[in-house]
């Protein structure tokens, strides 16, 4: 069984339409959608926007659905100006970073590692601002999506994603955060979900479609639908090709 988590219903509309049959259950006061997609069992949950909602939603999901083969976080993302990404492109996380957990000091931003305050410990390893994705899932997904996008006119970028509480609403802010973190796009949930997956030893993957650039804020230039649809189509590609071959579902 594969678990999908997204912040809001817009980001799963196409997947929910394709679930067959589709059963809706209560999961920690959230709706849990259960069905089959591309011939594989799948559960889907909307956690709400932001880190707190994301961590709570991922926790109740993993407490309810013990040991899914993978948890995939999908949704829209804002591309940093120097990422090379544009509207409708796909971004695949190589890691998730908390972009604003730390201290804004006179000498500059100090992250949790600089403060020697780990956010999590797993076995003997400490984790500060950066949380991993599953390497096998990442590499195979990258191959499959590159093949699928070859003739589409859209671009796939792989790199760190940055999770923030305050989104970058100016070009200067996007440039600063992108350069400081090395990230390619930002969101408001991913690192929290990655952190919970680490705690539960569940393989984590994150796919986002680009809905906007982190530039001077102008919602008229955004395309939330295109970003959401790109990520959902990527999930269908992944389920149709990867899981059928590897029998992971």
C-alpha positions in Angstrom: 0.0 0.0 0.0 1.2 3.5 -0.9 0.3 6.6 1.1 -0.2 10.0 -0.5 -0.3 13.2 1.6 -1.1 16.7 0.3 -2.0 20.0 2.0 -5.3 20.8 0.2 -7.9 19.0 -2.0 -6.8 21.0 -5.1 -3.6 19.0 -5.1 -5.3 15.6 -5.3 -8.4 16.2 -7.3 -7.3 14.2 -10.3 -6.1 11.3 -8.2 -9.3 11.1 -6.2 -11.3 11.0 -9.3 -9.2 8.0 -10.5 -9.5 6.1 -7.3 -11.6 3.0 -7.8 -13.4 2.0 -5.7 -13.1 5.0 -3.3 -13.9 4.6 0.4 -13.7 7.6 2.8 -12.9 6.9 6.4 -12.1 9.1 9.5 -8.5 9.4 10.4 -7.7 11.7 13.3 -10.6 14.0 12.4 -9.4 14.1 8.8 -10.8 12.3 5.7 -8.8 9.3 4.6 -9.5 8.2 1.0 -8.8 4.6 0.3 -8.9 2.9 -3.1 -6.9 1.5 -6.0 -5.0 3.5 -8.6 -3.1 2.1 -11.6 -3.9 -1.3 -10.1 -2.3 -0.7 -6.8 -3.8 0.0 -3.3 -3.5 3.6 -2.2 -4.5 5.8 0.7 -4.7 9.6 0.5 -5.0 12.3 3.1 -5.1 16.1 3.1 -3.2 17.4 6.1 -3.8 21.1 5.8 -1.4 24.0 5.2 1.8 24.5 7.3 4.3 22.5 9.3 2.0 21.8 12.3 -0.8 20.5 10.2 1.7 18.4 8.1 3.3 16.8 11.1 -0.1 16.0 12.7 -1.5 14.7 9.5 1.5 12.5 8.8 1.4 11.1 12.3 -2.2 10.1 12.3 -1.9 8.6 8.9 1.1 6.5 9.9 -0.6 5.5 13.1 -3.7 4.4 11.2 -2.0 2.8 8.2 0.9 0.9 9.7 4.0 0.6 7.5 3.0 1.8 4.1 5.6 0.8 1.5 6.2 4.6 0.9 4.7 7.9 1.8 4.7 10.4 -1.1 4.1 14.1 -0.4 2.7 15.9 -3.4 1.5 19.4 -4.2 2.4 22.8 -5.6 5.8 24.5 -5.0 7.3 27.9 -5.6 10.5 27.8 -7.6 13.5 29.8 -6.6 14.7 32.3 -9.3 17.9 30.5 -10.0 16.4 27.0 -10.2 15.7 27.1 -13.9 12.1 25.9 -13.2 9.0 27.6 -14.6 5.2 27.1 -14.3 4.1 23.5 -14.9 7.6 22.0 -14.4 8.2 19.2 -12.0 10.5 19.2 -9.0 11.7 16.1 -7.2 13.2 16.5 -3.7 16.7 15.1 -3.0 16.3 16.2 0.6 13.9 18.4 2.7 15.2 21.4 4.7 13.6 23.6 7.3 14.4 27.0 5.9 13.6 29.2 8.8 14.2 27.0 11.9 17.0 28.8 13.7 18.0 32.3 14.8 18.2 35.5 12.7 21.3 36.9 14.4 23.5 39.9 13.8 26.0 37.7 12.0 23.3 36.2 9.8 21.0 33.2 9.9 22.0 30.4 12.3 20.4 27.1 11.6 19.7 24.4 14.2 23.1 22.7 13.6 24.9 26.0 14.3 22.9 26.2 17.6 23.6 22.5 18.3 19.9 21.8 18.8 18.8 18.7 16.8 15.2 18.5 15.8 15.3 14.7 15.8 17.5 11.7 16.5 17.2 8.5 14.6 19.3 5.6 16.0 22.7 7.3 16.5 22.3 10.1 14.0 21.2 13.6 14.8 19.1 15.6 12.4 19.0 19.4 12.4 17.4 21.3 9.5 17.9 18.6 6.8 15.8 15.4 6.4 16.4 12.6 3.9 14.3 11.1 1.2 14.5 7.5 0.2 17.4 7.1 -2.2 16.0 4.1 -4.1 12.7 5.8 -4.6 14.4 9.0 -5.6 16.7 7.4 -8.2 14.0 5.3 -9.9 11.5 8.1 -9.8 14.0 10.4 -11.4 14.6 7.9 -14.3 10.9 7.3 -14.9 9.9 11.0 -14.8 12.7 12.0 -17.1 11.5 9.4 -19.6 7.9 10.5 -19.3 8.7 14.2 -19.7 11.1 13.7 -22.7 8.7 15.0 -25.3 6.4 17.1 -23.0 8.1 20.4 -23.2 8.3 20.5 -19.4 11.4 20.3 -17.2 12.3 18.1 -14.2 14.7 19.4 -11.6 16.1 17.4 -8.7 17.4 19.1 -5.6 16.7 20.1 -2.0 13.2 21.5 -1.1 12.9 24.2 1.5 10.0 24.2 4.0 9.1 27.6 5.4 6.5 29.2 7.7 6.9 32.6 5.9 6.9 32.2 2.1 9.3 34.2 -0.1 7.1 37.0 -1.5 9.8 39.0 -3.0 12.5 38.2 -5.6 15.2 39.3 -3.1 13.8 36.9 -0.4 13.7 34.0 -2.9 17.3 34.6 -4.1 18.5 34.9 -0.5 16.9 31.7 0.7 17.7 29.7 -2.4 21.3 30.7 -2.2 21.6 30.0 1.5 20.0 26.6 1.4 20.9 25.4 -2.1 17.2 24.7 -2.6 15.3 24.6 -5.8 11.8 25.3 -4.5 9.9 26.1 -1.4 6.7 24.8 0.3 5.1 24.8 3.8 4.8 21.1 4.7 7.5 18.8 3.3 10.2 18.9 6.0 7.7 18.2 8.7 6.4 15.2 6.8 9.9 13.9 6.1 10.7 14.2 9.8 7.7 12.1 10.8 8.5 9.5 8.2 12.0 9.3 9.6 10.5 8.6 13.1 8.3 5.8 11.7 11.0 4.3 9.4 8.7 4.8 6.4 10.4 5.6 3.0 9.6 9.2 2.0 9.4 10.9 -1.4 8.3 14.3 -2.4 7.1 15.6 -5.8 5.9 19.1 -6.5 4.6 20.9 -9.6 5.7 24.4 -10.0 2.8 26.9 -9.6 4.7 30.1 -9.2 8.2 31.6 -8.8 9.4 33.2 -5.6 9.5 36.7 -7.0 7.7 39.9 -6.1 4.3 38.6 -5.2 1.7 38.7 -8.0 -1.0 36.0 -7.8 -2.0 36.9 -11.3 1.1 35.2 -12.6 0.5 32.0 -10.7 -1.0 28.7 -12.0 -1.9 26.6 -9.1 -3.9 24.2 -11.2 -0.9 23.5 -13.5 1.4 22.9 -10.6 -1.1 20.5 -8.9 -1.8 18.6 -12.1 1.9 18.1 -12.9 2.5 16.5 -9.5 -0.5 14.3 -9.8 0.4 13.1 -13.2 3.9 12.3 -12.0 2.3 10.1 -9.3 0.3 8.2 -11.9 3.4 7.7 -14.0 5.3 6.4 -11.0 2.5 3.9 -10.0 2.0 2.7 -13.5 5.7 2.0 -14.2 7.7 1.7 -11.0 5.4 -0.3 -8.8 4.2 -2.6 -11.5 7.8 -3.6 -12.2 9.1 -3.7 -8.7 5.9 -5.1 -7.0 6.2 -2.7 -4.1 2.5 -2.1 -3.7 
